[in-house]
């Protein structure tokens, strides 16, 4: 480790199956999701969908252009994942 750097916090993330109880854990569950996307949307080999939305905020003091977006507003991005 370079001089002057210190570890402040170690984060150990639990597996996705513990954080998201609906997260598939077997090949069969993954295949069921892929088949559902194929049947419903005629979209083969799809295991989920991701989408994002800009949520307008009042920019925190001193944040500069950090939260400024292409719509000329301040926002954070909310991302979501979905299964079929």
C-alpha atoms as an extended CHARMM CRD file, in Angstrom:
* protein
*
        84  EXT
         1         1  UNK       CA              0.0000000000        0.0000000000        0.0000000000  PROA      1               0.0000000000
         2         2  UNK       CA              1.4060000000        3.4450000000       -0.9130000000  PROA      2               0.0000000000
         3         3  UNK       CA              2.6800000000        5.5740000000        1.9480000000  PROA      3               0.0000000000
         4         4  UNK       CA              0.0920000000        7.8570000000        3.5080000000  PROA      4               0.0000000000
         5         5  UNK       CA             -2.8980000000        5.7170000000        2.5370000000  PROA      5               0.0000000000
         6         6  UNK       CA             -4.9360000000        4.0680000000        5.2650000000  PROA      6               0.0000000000
         7         7  UNK       CA             -7.8380000000        1.6810000000        5.0740000000  PROA      7               0.0000000000
         8         8  UNK       CA            -10.8760000000        3.4370000000        6.5470000000  PROA      8               0.0000000000
         9         9  UNK       CA            -13.5310000000        0.7850000000        6.1680000000  PROA      9               0.0000000000
        10        10  UNK       CA            -13.7480000000       -2.7370000000        4.8280000000  PROA      10              0.0000000000
        11        11  UNK       CA            -17.1050000000       -3.6700000000        3.3670000000  PROA      11              0.0000000000
        12        12  UNK       CA            -17.9490000000       -7.2920000000        2.8190000000  PROA      12              0.0000000000
        13        13  UNK       CA            -21.0630000000       -7.5830000000        0.7120000000  PROA      13              0.0000000000
        14        14  UNK       CA            -23.3360000000      -10.5860000000        1.1860000000  PROA      14              0.0000000000
        15        15  UNK       CA            -24.1260000000      -12.6260000000       -1.9300000000  PROA      15              0.0000000000
        16        16  UNK       CA            -26.8500000000      -11.2510000000       -4.1930000000  PROA      16              0.0000000000
        17        17  UNK       CA            -29.1680000000      -14.1030000000       -3.2050000000  PROA      17              0.0000000000
        18        18  UNK       CA            -29.1700000000      -12.8350000000        0.3940000000  PROA      18              0.0000000000
        19        19  UNK       CA            -29.5650000000       -9.1450000000       -0.4640000000  PROA      19              0.0000000000
        20        20  UNK       CA            -32.2610000000       -9.8200000000       -3.0640000000  PROA      20              0.0000000000
        21        21  UNK       CA            -34.3350000000      -12.8530000000       -2.0430000000  PROA      21              0.0000000000
        22        22  UNK       CA            -35.8560000000      -13.1050000000       -5.5200000000  PROA      22              0.0000000000
        23        23  UNK       CA            -32.4100000000      -13.3630000000       -7.1620000000  PROA      23              0.0000000000
        24        24  UNK       CA            -32.1240000000      -16.6950000000       -9.0190000000  PROA      24              0.0000000000
        25        25  UNK       CA            -29.7040000000      -19.2010000000       -7.5380000000  PROA      25              0.0000000000
        26        26  UNK       CA            -30.0610000000      -22.2110000000       -9.8300000000  PROA      26              0.0000000000
        27        27  UNK       CA            -29.6960000000      -22.8050000000      -13.5470000000  PROA      27              0.0000000000
        28        28  UNK       CA            -33.3450000000      -23.8270000000      -13.6710000000  PROA      28              0.0000000000
        29        29  UNK       CA            -34.4580000000      -20.4730000000      -12.2090000000  PROA      29              0.0000000000
        30        30  UNK       CA            -32.3040000000      -18.5810000000      -14.7280000000  PROA      30              0.0000000000
        31        31  UNK       CA            -33.8030000000      -20.6470000000      -17.5670000000  PROA      31              0.0000000000
        32        32  UNK       CA            -37.3320000000      -19.9100000000      -16.3160000000  PROA      32              0.0000000000
        33        33  UNK       CA            -36.6160000000      -16.1690000000      -16.4760000000  PROA      33              0.0000000000
        34        34  UNK       CA            -35.1140000000      -16.4340000000      -19.9780000000  PROA      34              0.0000000000
        35        35  UNK       CA            -38.1280000000      -18.4480000000      -21.1520000000  PROA      35              0.0000000000
        36        36  UNK       CA            -40.5350000000      -15.8900000000      -19.6730000000  PROA      36              0.0000000000
        37        37  UNK       CA            -38.8140000000      -13.0530000000      -21.5740000000  PROA      37              0.0000000000
        38        38  UNK       CA            -38.9130000000      -15.1330000000      -24.7530000000  PROA      38              0.0000000000
        39        39  UNK       CA            -42.6220000000      -15.9630000000      -24.3390000000  PROA      39              0.0000000000
        40        40  UNK       CA            -43.7520000000      -12.4800000000      -23.3360000000  PROA      40              0.0000000000
        41        41  UNK       CA            -41.5150000000      -10.1780000000      -25.3790000000  PROA      41              0.0000000000
        42        42  UNK       CA            -40.0040000000      -12.4920000000      -28.0460000000  PROA      42              0.0000000000
        43        43  UNK       CA            -36.6020000000      -11.4280000000      -26.7010000000  PROA      43              0.0000000000
        44        44  UNK       CA            -34.3340000000      -14.4960000000      -26.4980000000  PROA      44              0.0000000000
        45        45  UNK       CA            -31.5660000000      -15.0750000000      -23.9460000000  PROA      45              0.0000000000
        46        46  UNK       CA            -32.6840000000      -12.1490000000      -21.7600000000  PROA      46              0.0000000000
        47        47  UNK       CA            -32.2750000000      -12.5370000000      -18.0010000000  PROA      47              0.0000000000
        48        48  UNK       CA            -33.5830000000       -9.1590000000      -16.8390000000  PROA      48              0.0000000000
        49        49  UNK       CA            -34.1370000000       -5.5370000000      -17.6870000000  PROA      49              0.0000000000
        50        50  UNK       CA            -32.4000000000       -2.3990000000      -16.4110000000  PROA      50              0.0000000000
        51        51  UNK       CA            -33.7950000000        1.1100000000      -16.5640000000  PROA      51              0.0000000000
        52        52  UNK       CA            -32.9020000000        4.4610000000      -15.0900000000  PROA      52              0.0000000000
        53        53  UNK       CA            -34.7410000000        7.6370000000      -14.1880000000  PROA      53              0.0000000000
        54        54  UNK       CA            -33.4220000000       11.0870000000      -13.3150000000  PROA      54              0.0000000000
        55        55  UNK       CA            -34.9310000000       12.2240000000      -10.0120000000  PROA      55              0.0000000000
        56        56  UNK       CA            -34.7360000000       16.0020000000       -9.6570000000  PROA      56              0.0000000000
        57        57  UNK       CA            -33.1140000000       17.2950000000       -6.4810000000  PROA      57              0.0000000000
        58        58  UNK       CA            -31.9810000000       20.5680000000       -4.9760000000  PROA      58              0.0000000000
        59        59  UNK       CA            -28.2210000000       20.4110000000       -5.3820000000  PROA      59              0.0000000000
        60        60  UNK       CA            -26.2850000000       20.1430000000       -2.1080000000  PROA      60              0.0000000000
        61        61  UNK       CA            -24.3090000000       23.2540000000       -1.1870000000  PROA      61              0.0000000000
        62        62  UNK       CA            -20.8430000000       23.1940000000       -2.7260000000  PROA      62              0.0000000000
        63        63  UNK       CA            -21.5600000000       20.3280000000       -5.1300000000  PROA      63              0.0000000000
        64        64  UNK       CA            -20.7620000000       22.4060000000       -8.2140000000  PROA      64              0.0000000000
        65        65  UNK       CA            -21.8060000000       20.6140000000      -11.3850000000  PROA      65              0.0000000000
        66        66  UNK       CA            -21.6670000000       17.1330000000       -9.8370000000  PROA      66              0.0000000000
        67        67  UNK       CA            -25.4610000000       16.6310000000       -9.9450000000  PROA      67              0.0000000000
        68        68  UNK       CA            -26.0740000000       18.7710000000      -13.0600000000  PROA      68              0.0000000000
        69        69  UNK       CA            -27.4470000000       16.8000000000      -16.0190000000  PROA      69              0.0000000000
        70        70  UNK       CA            -28.1050000000       17.2150000000      -19.7320000000  PROA      70              0.0000000000
        71        71  UNK       CA            -31.6280000000       18.5280000000      -19.0030000000  PROA      71              0.0000000000
        72        72  UNK       CA            -30.0050000000       21.5020000000      -17.2410000000  PROA      72              0.0000000000
        73        73  UNK       CA            -31.4060000000       20.4220000000      -13.8740000000  PROA      73              0.0000000000
        74        74  UNK       CA            -29.8520000000       18.7960000000      -10.8400000000  PROA      74              0.0000000000
        75        75  UNK       CA            -30.6870000000       15.1470000000      -10.3340000000  PROA      75              0.0000000000
        76        76  UNK       CA            -29.5910000000       11.7560000000       -9.1300000000  PROA      76              0.0000000000
        77        77  UNK       CA            -30.1240000000        8.6390000000      -11.2140000000  PROA      77              0.0000000000
        78        78  UNK       CA            -32.3510000000        5.9180000000       -9.8650000000  PROA      78              0.0000000000
        79        79  UNK       CA            -31.5210000000        2.5670000000      -11.4570000000  PROA      79              0.0000000000
        80        80  UNK       CA            -33.7730000000       -0.4810000000      -11.2360000000  PROA      80              0.0000000000
        81        81  UNK       CA            -33.5840000000       -4.0720000000      -12.3760000000  PROA      81              0.0000000000
        82        82  UNK       CA            -36.5660000000       -6.2670000000      -13.1400000000  PROA      82              0.0000000000
        83        83  UNK       CA            -37.2290000000       -9.8270000000      -14.0690000000  PROA      83              0.0000000000
        84        84  UNK       CA            -40.1060000000      -11.0200000000      -16.1850000000  PROA      84              0.0000000000
